Amino acid sequence: CKLRVVFLLLNWLKQYWKHIAIGTVTGLLNGLFGSGGGVIVVAAMEKFLHIDAKKSHSTAVAIILMLSIVSSVFYIKSGFFDFSILLWVSGGGVIGGLIGAKLLKKIPKKWLKILFGGLIILTAIKMIW
C-alpha cells in the first residue's frame, strides 16, 4: 500500500514538475519583490506549458491573487504594510482590472505579446535608471 502511494506521488510529480517549478519561482519573486511573479508566470506558462497567450495572462491574474494573499499576510505580520492607501489604490485597481479584462478579449495575440514585452522592457529600464 505504501509503495503504491509512493508510485502515485512520483507519477504525479513527473507529470506536474514544470507547474510546481514555475509556481515556486513565481512565488519567490512575488514574495521577495512584491511584484514580478506575473511576468515570469506568463512567459513560463506560454513557453513550458504551451498555454495560449490570452489564457496565460488571465490565469496569471488568479495565480498572483493567491500568491498576493499569502505574501500580504506575511507583510502585515512584519509591519511592512500601509493600510491608509489600500482601499484607494485597490479601488483604482478594480476599475483598471475590469477595463483590462474587457480589452484582453479584443486585442490580437500578436499585439498582446508586443505590448506586454514593451511594458517589461520599459519597467526594466526605469528600475535600472
N, C-alpha and C positions, 0 to 999 in steps of 0.2 A: 504494500500500500504506500509506504514512504517512497519507495523507488518510483512508483507511478507519479506521485506528486512532484518529485524532482524532475522527472522526464517532462511532465506537462509544463513546469516552470521554465525549464531550459528551452523547450519548444516555443513557448510564449516570448521569452527574451530574444530568441533567434528571429522571430517574426517582427518584433517591435523595438529592437535595439536602436534603430535610427530615430524613431519617435522619442524615445527616452533621452537619447543624446542631445537631440535638438531642444527638448524641453529643459534639460539640465543647463545647457549653455544659455538659453533664453532666460531662465530663472536667475542664473548667476549675474548676468548683465543687468537685469531689471532690479534685482536686489542691491547690487553694488552701486549702480549709477542712477537708479530711479527712472531710467529710460534706456532705450537701445535694444531691448529684447524684441520689440516688434520688428525692427529692421532685420535682425538675424532670423527670427522665426519665419517671416515671409519669404526671404530668399532661400532658406533651408528647405521649407516645405515645397517650394517650386522645384529646386534642384534635386533634392534627395528623395522626396516622397512623390514627385511628379504630379503635384496638385496644381490645378488651373490657377492663373494669376488672381482672378477675382475671388475665387474660393479661398485662396491662401490669405488674401488681405482681410476678408471678412472673418475667417476662422481665427486669424491672429488677434483680432479685437477681443474675442471671447477668451483666448488663451491669456492675453495680457490682463484681462479683468481678473482672472483667477490669481495670477502672479501679483497683481497690484494689491489685492485684498490681503494676501499673506504678507507682502512687504510692508503694507501700511500698518498692520498690527505691530510688527517689529519696530517700525519708525516711531509709532505713537509711544510704545513702551520705552524707547530710548530717548524720548523728548525731542526728536527731530521732525516735528510736525507743526504746521501753522494753521490752526482751526479758523482763524479770522478770515482767511481767503478761500477756504474750502468750498462754501456754498456758491460764492460769486463766480469763481473760476469753473466749478463743476457745472453751473447753470449754462455758462457760455459753451462749455464742452458738450453738453447735451444738444444744444442748438446746432453746433458745428457737426456733431456726430450724425444728427438727423439729415442735415444737408449733404454731408459726405456719403452717407449710405444711399441716398437717392441718386447722387451723381455717379456712384460706382456702377449702377445699372446702365448708365448711358455712355460712359467713357469706354472707348475701344481698348482692348488689352494692350495693344502696342503703346498707346498714349499713357495708359496707366503705368506701364514699366518706365517710360521716359520721364514722366512726372515724379514718380517715386525715386528713381535713380538721381534725378536732378536735385530733389529735396535732400537726399542723403549727402550728395556732394557739397551742396551749399552749407549744410549743417556742419560737415567736417571742416570746411574752410573757416567758418565762423568760430568753431571751437579752437582751431589752431591759432588764429589771429585774434 
